[in-house]
Amino acid sequence: MQHTICALATGAGGAVALVRLSGPEVRRIVSELIRRPAALEPRKQTLCSIYDGKEVLDKALITYFQAPHSFTGEDVAEFAVHASPYIKGRLLELLCEHGAVAAKRGEFSQRAFLNGKMDLVEAQGLCDLIASGNKAAHKLAMDSLDGKLSARLEEIKKRLSELLAQIEVRLDDVDEEMTPLSDKFVEDEINGVLGHIKALADTFSVGKYIKDGLKTAIVGAPNSGKSSLLNALVGFDRAIVSDRSGTTRDTVEETLEINGQKIILTDTAGIREHALDPAEKEGMRRSHRAMEAADLILFVLDAFRSLTPEEKELWQDICRQNKRTIIVWNKTDLSAQCPLLEEAEKYPSVAVSCKTGEGLERLKKLITADVTEAQTADGLMISNLRHYEALLRAQTELESVLIRLESNAGGEIYAEHLRRALTHLQDLIGEVTPDDVLGIIFSKFCMGK
């Protein structure tokens, strides 16, 4: 029999805290704490005194959820108590003294998964929902938690299962009474499923930074206005600005939301050929490191002057990295010249003035432009690396079927690749996921969830 587990389900702050209890001993433990039989009605709150020895610890609203109609699928009680650190800590101690054990990270959600209350995609959506810090990340998590992503994956699984069944039934048809499947039919079915898998997998490149944030490096020569651009985008003086070049010696990072997207902006030290001192040299090294780690580069140029040799060299370096880049012509309030830049037509560009605010809204739209373009037709996206890798493995198996069709390998070979593809999809949803992998996944959840 499983232990009854308990944990604090709310964070710091606020006037009320929620302590959650789940497992087979819920009614007994509650009865002992309130000193009377727990006459709790399912899904209704009851005001009860919680006793600590002869004294009342607190008066709490207790909500009881009877199995299987609860989040975990077990008996659950939730104590809404006053958010005193002492009350919260002592209540957890009392629960453990009466037979409960402290829950591990994500153990409530893991029990919900094991009891069939949600699949693994939905469970990971719940984890992402709790961590979501912007509108786009919230929508992404809700699509998983609401079962929209699971439904799409189930559709793919069903189509593959039906094709596998048609192949296998003909393998068992030793008397050849059934009409053979044509290679064209198998090919069309595989290509149809592959289209859905590829479309979903292709959204990961954007989905990952909707969840984790778009790492954006602001790079350029000294005194090109990088720090001014950072300040203009975040809306306050985050970085020191000076007429003297080389003011920024280290990377300066700030997180903000632009058009509902989480953006992690990094202002870098200006890059030039000769550093004035070891500190500036180290700053430039960190600038290159930030640029390599970025998802997006904002290459800032002073529109009021000609390009320097260092800027031309830096631009070549950016082009070699083949990353998403926006050219930002800064200081356009000073009679902009915007000198020619080799291969600039391959990249979007915008003229801005950090002083007047001109061009900043267009820049923000360019920064978040890829998000809407990467969605599937119904808006579904994936942001989890585990999901992406499982889809790629399934895709590889289906592509192997197409290769085998060219050599007329036979139904046994096609069936084996289809089984493997289905296994990868089942692993994604959680139908065949090993216990140690589940432990790793749920350990990333917050305590009490």
N, C-alpha and C positions, 0 to 999 in steps of 0.2 A: 504494500500500500504506500502511496506517495505521501511525503510529508505535507503538512499544512504550512504554507509560506506567508511571510509578512514583509512589508516594506513601506517606506514613506513614498507616496505617489506624487507629491508636489514639491516644488523647489523652494528656495529661500524667499522670504518676503511675504507680504499679505497678512490678513488677519486670521484666515482659516487654513488649516492643513488637512490633507487627506491621507489616511493610513489604510492600506489595502491588505486584506487577509483572504487567502484562497486555499481550498483543500477539503479533505473529508471531515476534519475536526472543527470546522467553522462554528457550527451551532453550539457545540459543547463549550468552546473557548469563549464565545460571546456570552453564554449563560453564566459562566463562572465570573467573568469580569463585571457583569451588571448585577450579580447576586440574585438572579431570579431566572426561571426558565425563559429562554429567548423566544418570546411570542412575536417573532418578526414576520411580517407579511412580505412576500416577494415583491420587489420593485417599489417598496414604500419606505419612507424615512420614519424612524422612531426615535424620539428624544429619550436618552437613557443616561444615568449616572454611571461612570466608570470608577470602580473602587480599586484603591491601592491600600491593601490592609483594611484598616478601619476608616480610613479617610477617603473622601471623594477626590479623585484626580481631576476630573473634568466632567462636564455635561456635554454629551456628544450626540450628533445626529447620525444614527447608524442605518445604512441602507443594505438590505439583504437581497442577493440574487441567487435563486435556487438553480442548481444544476439540472439540465444542461444550458439553461437560459442565462448565461453570464459570459463575460469576456473570455474567461479561460475555459468555459465548459464545465467547471466545477462549482461547488458552493462558494460564494464570495460574499464577504462583508466589507463595507467601506465605512470608516470612522471619520466623520468631519468634526475635527476638534479645533480648539483655539491654538494658534500657531506659535505658542510659546516653545522655545527650544527644549525647556525642561519637560513640558507635557508630551511633546512628540517623542523625545528620547525615552521617557519613562513608559509611555504606552507600548512602544516596541519591546522594551525589556519585559513588561508584563505579559505581552503576547507570547514571547519566547519562554517565560517561566511557566506558562500554562500549556506548553506543548508545541507551539509553532517554531519554525526556524527562519532565520533571516534569508530572504530571497536573494539569489544571485542576479547579476545584471541581465535584464531581458527575460527572466524566468517566467513571468506572467505571460508574456507574448509567446514564449516557447511552448508553454502548456496549451495556449490557445491553438497554436499550430498543430501540436501533437494530438489534440482532441478534435481536430477537424473544423475549428471555428474560422480558420483562414488558411490560405496556402502560403508558400514561402514568399512569393512575389508580393502578396498583400501585407505580410508581416514586415518585409523590408520597406514597403511603402509607408507603414506606420512609423518606423524608425526615422525615415526621411521627413515625414510630416512633422514630427516633434522637433527636428533640427532645422526645418525650413525657416529661412530668414527673409524671404522676399516672395512676391506674388507668383513668379514663374516657378520657383522651387516648390511652393505650396501646391500649385496645379499639378506639377509632375508627380508629387507624392500622393495627391488625392486620386489621380488616375490609377495608380497602383493599388492604393487602399480600397478604392471603390470596386475593384475587380475588373476595370476596363482592360488593363494590360493582360491580366490572366485570361479574360475572355478571348482576346486576340490570339494568345498562345494556345488556348484550347481549340480554337478553330483550326489552327495550323496542325496541331496534333491529330485532330479528328480526320482531316484530309489525308494526312500521311498514313494514319491507321487504316483507313478505308482502302487506300492503294495497296498497303502491305497485305491486308486480308485478301484482296483479289489475287495477288500474286501467290500467296501461300495456299489458297484453296485450289489453285491450278497445279501447284506442286504435288498436292495430295491426290490429284485426279489422274490416277495411273491408267485409267481406261480412256482418258482423253475425251470425255463426254462434253466438256465445256469448251466454249469458243476461246482460243488463245488470245491473250492481250497483245495488241500491236505495240511495237516499239514506239510508234508515234503517240499513242495514248499515254504510255508511261512517261515519255519525254515531256508531253504537254502538262501532265499533272505535276511532275517534278519542277518544271520551269514556273508553273503557277505558284507553287509553295515557295520556291526560291525567291520569287519576286517579293513576297510578303516578308520573308526573313531578312533579305537584304535591305529592304526599305526600313525595317525596324532597327537593324544593326547600324545603318548609316546615321541614325539620329544620335548615336552615342557621342560622337565628336562634339556635339553641342550640348546634349543632355548632361554630360559630366560637369560642364562649367555652369550650367543652370543650378545644379545642386551645390557644387563646391565653390563656384565663383569664377569669373573670367579673369585670369591673371593678365594684367595689362601693364606693359613696361613703357614708360615715357623716356625716350632716349634722344640724344642730340648733342651738339657741341656746347661748350660752356657759354652761358649768357644768351641762349637761344629762347629762353622763356619757359623751360620745362617746369620749374617750381611754380611759376605764375599760372601755368595751365592746370597743374594739380590743384592749386588753391581755388581756381575758377570753377573746376568741376565739382569739388567737394563743398564749395560754398563758404569756406572760411580759411584763414591763414594757417594752413597746416605746415607748410614749408617756409623757410626763411628765403626772402627775395631781396636781392641787392643788385645794384648796377655793376658791382665788381664781379668779374667772371670767376667761376670756380667756387662759388659759395657752398654748393652741395658737395660734401665729401663722402657721404654715406647714402645708402638707399633709404628713402622715406616711404613708408607704406600706409595706405588708408583704404578702408572698405566703404563702399557706398552703393546705393541702388540707383540705377539708371533705367528708366522705362520698365520697371518691374524686375530688372535683372541685377544679380549680385556682381559687382565689379570690384576687383582687388587692384587698385592703382599703385604702381611703384615708381616714384620719382628717382631717377638715377643721377649719379655724378656725371658732369659733362666730360665727353671723351675728346681728348686732343693728343697731339703727338708727344709733347714733352710735359710730364707732370712737374709741378713746382716743388713737390716734396713727397716723402713716402706716403703720407696720409692721402694725398690726391691720387697717387698711383694705386693704392689699395682701393680707393673709391671707384676708379675706372675698372679695376678688375671685377669688383662687385657689380658694376653696371653691365658688363658682358655676361656675367652669370645670370643676372636678372633677365636679360634679353633672351638668353637660351632657355630659361624656364617659362617664359611667357607664352600665353595662347595668342596674344595680340600685341603688336608693337605700334606705338604712336611715335613716328619719327618727326620730331619738332625742328623746324627750320625758321630762321629769322628771315622773313619776307622782305626786309628792308635792306639787306646786303647780299653780296655775291656769296656763292658757296666756297667754303674753305677746303683745302686738300683733305683735311681730317674728315669733313662731312662727306666728301665724295667716297673716301675709303670706307667710312662707316656704312654708307648706303650700299656699297658693294657687298659688305658683310651681311647686311640685312637681306639683300636679294638672294645670296647664297643659302640663307637659312630657309627660304621658301615658306615663310610663315605669313599668316594674315597680318597685313600692315596697312596703316592709314597714314598718309603724309599730311602733316599739319603745318600749314604756312602761318606762322605766328606774327604778331605785331603789325597786322594789316592796317591799323589806324595811323601808321607812320608812312603813308604813301607807298604801298607795297609794290615790289618789283617781281617777286616770285620767279627767280631765275630757273632756267631749264635744268631738269634732273633726268639723267639717263634712265630709260625704261619706266618712267613715272606713269605712263599711260596704263600700265598693268595693275595699278593700285588706285583705290579711291583716295581723293585728296579733299581738303577743306581749308578755307582761309578763315582764320579766327583773330579776334582781338580780345585778349584776356582783360584788357582795360575797359572796353565798352561792352563786352559780352557778345559781340557780333560773331556769328558762325558756331557758337557753342551748342545750340540746339541741334544743328545739322550734324555736328561731330557726335553728339550723344546717339543720334539715330544710326549713324554709321557704326558705332561701337556695338550696338545691339542688333544690327541688321541680320546676322546669320541665324538668330534664334527662330524667327518665324519661317525662314526658308527651309530649315532642317526638319520640320515636323512632317509626319505622315499625313495622308489625306484626312484622317479623322483626328489629328492633333496628338496622337500617341507618340511618346518618346521614351527612351531608356537612358538611365544615368548611372546604372550600377555596373561596375566592371565585370562582376560575376555573370550577370545577365548577358553582357556583350560577348564574353568568351564562350558561353554556352551556345549562343546563336551562331557564332563563327564555326564552332565544332559541328553543329548540325548542318550548317551550310556546306562545309567541306565534305561531309558524308553524301549529301545530295548531289554535289558536283561530281563525286566519284561515280554515282549511278549513271550520270550522263556520259562520262568517259567510258564506262563499261558497256553502255548501250552501243557505242560506236564499234566495239569489238564483239558484240553479240555474246556477251559473257554468260547469259542465262539467268533464270529467275532466282536461283539460290543465291547468287552473288548480289543481285539487286535487293533481295529481301534482307540480307545481312547488313548492307549499308543503311537501309531504311530503319532497321531495328536500332542501330547505333544512333541514328539521327533522333529517333524517338526517345532514346535513353537520355540524350543530352537535354532535350526539351523537358523530360520528366524531372531531371535533376534541377533544372532551372526553377520549376514550380515547387519542387520539394518532395516529389513522390518517391524518389530513390536516393535522396541525399544522405550520405553517411552521418552517423551521430557526431563524429569529431568535427565535421564541417558545420553542422548545425550549432555546435558549441561555439565555434569561432564567430559565426554570423550573429547569434543572439548576445554574445558578449559585448557587442558594439552598441547595444541598446542602453538607455539610461536606467538607473535603478528605479524599481517600482513600476516598470512597464513590461 
